[in-house]
Amino acid sequence: MYSFMGGGLFCACVGNILLVVSTATDFWMQYRLSGAFAHQGLWRYCVTGKCYMQTESIAYWNATRAFMILSTLSCFGGVIAGILSFTNFSTFQKFNRSFTAGIMFFISTLFVLLAMAVYTGVTVNLLGKRFGDWRFSWSYILGWVALLMTFFAGIFYMCAYRMHECRRGSGPR
């Protein structure tokens, strides 16, 4: 049980770091703009080494930002619940922290999936047609890797929960 929780906690910590880095960096997409190389993230766009804040309030950027922030917060809450699942407080007898951590990681996975789906769909359908020479970049890829890490963290914690429930149910009567 503790090995599953340890693996889940490792995946969750890595996933949370990846979520923060992916959300904060400016390399979601790279393209050529009037012959110059440019790249953009969720908060800024950069052309020839000079970066500018994205002042336009475009719905898909706002949705992607919101889902990425919610995913990061949910993953962080899952990490806290995951750390607490190693402890044995008598006041939390009916509250299973490993199950809660697993659910928080699955919620985080759902939010990052929504963020990546929104960003991918709009980028491919709108921006991809506007810029001829473009590609997704490393911040975007980190978002997908974070999705996998939070998903596996949820799987690990649900396995730990099932092992705990099986042991508790098979005890002496």
N, C-alpha and C positions, 0 to 999 in steps of 0.2 A: 504494500500500500504506500509506504513512504517513498519507494523508488518511483512510482507513478507520479506522486505529488512533487518530488524533486525534479523529474523530467518536465512536468507541466509548469513548474515555477521557472525553470530555465527557459522554456519556450516562451512563456509569458513575458519574462523580463526582456528577452531579445526582441519579441514582437512589439512591446511597448516602446523600446528605444527606436526601433525601425519606424513605428508610427509617428513618433515625434520628429525624427529626422526627415521622413518623407513629407510630412505636413509643412515643415518649416523651410525646406530648401526650394530653390528656384529652378529645378531641372526636371519638370514634369514633361516638357516638350521642347524639342530643339527644331529650328527651322531657319530658312534664309529669308531675310526681309530686305528687299532692294539690294541684293548682292551681299549683304552683311549677315554674319551669323548672329542668331538671336536665340534666347531660351526663355522659358517662362515657368513659373510655379503657380501656386494658388494665391500668392500675395503680391508678387512682383514679376515684372518682365525685364529682361536685360537685352540691350542691343549694343554691340561692339564694346562690351566691357562696362557699360554704364547702365545702372539699374534704376527702374522707376516703379513706384507703387501703382498697383492696378486700382484706379479710382472708379472705374465703371462697376456698377453693381449688376453683374450679369447673373441670372438665376442659377445656372449650372455651376458657376464658381462658388456661389454662396452655399448651394446644396452640398457640393463636394467638401468645402471647408467645414460646414456644420457636421456632416457625417464623419469626417476624419477626427474632428475634435471630440465628438461623442464616442467614437471608437477608442480613442486614447484614454478618455476618462473612464470608460467601462473597463478597459484592460487594466488600468491602474487600480480600480476598485477590486477587480479580480485578483490582482497581485496581493493586495492587502488581505483579502479573504483567504487567499492561498497560503500566505505566511501564517495567518491566525489558525489555519487548519492543522498546523504542526503543534499547536499548543493544546492544552486540555483544561479549559475553563469549566468549572462545574455549573456556572450560571447559564451556559449555552448548551444544555443537554439536548433540547429538541431542535436546535439550530445546527444543521450540518454545514460546516464551513467549506468542505471540499465540494459538495454539491453546488453551493452558492458560487464558489469560484468558477466551477465549470460553466454554470449558466452565464456568469458575467463574461467569460471568454467567448462563449457562443454569441452573446449579444454584441460584443466587440467585433467578432467576425462578420456578423450581419451588417453592422454599420460600415465597416471598411469595404465590404462587398458592394453595398449601395453606393458609396463614394466612388469606387473604382468603375462601377458600371455607368454611373452618370457621366463621369469625366470621359471615359472611353467612348461612349455613344455619341456625345456631343462633339468631341474632338474628331472622331473619324468622319462623322456626317457633315459637320460645318467647317471646322478649322482645317481639316485635312484637304478639303476641296479648295480652300482659299489660298493655302500655301502649297506650292508644288513639291518642294523638297523639304520634308519634315519627317520627324520620328519621335517616338516616345523616348524619354531619357531615364536616367538612373533613379531619380526620386520617385517616378511612377512605378518603376520595377520594385523598389523597396516597399511600396504600398502593397503590391501583390505578395511579396515575400512575408510581410507582416500579417497579411490575411492567413497565410498558411500556418505561421507560427501561433497565432491566436487560436486557430482551429485545432491544432494539435495540442495546445495547452488545455483546451476544453475537453478533448478526448482523454488526455491523461488524467485530468481531475475527475471525469465521470468514471473512468476505470477504477481510480482509487476509491471513489464513493461506493461503487458496486462491490469491491473487495471488502470494504468496511461493513457494508450491509450484509454480505454473505457470512462474514465471520460473526457478526452480532446475532444473526438469525440461527446459526448452528451451535450456539453456546449451550451450556448445561441448562436443563429445565427443571 
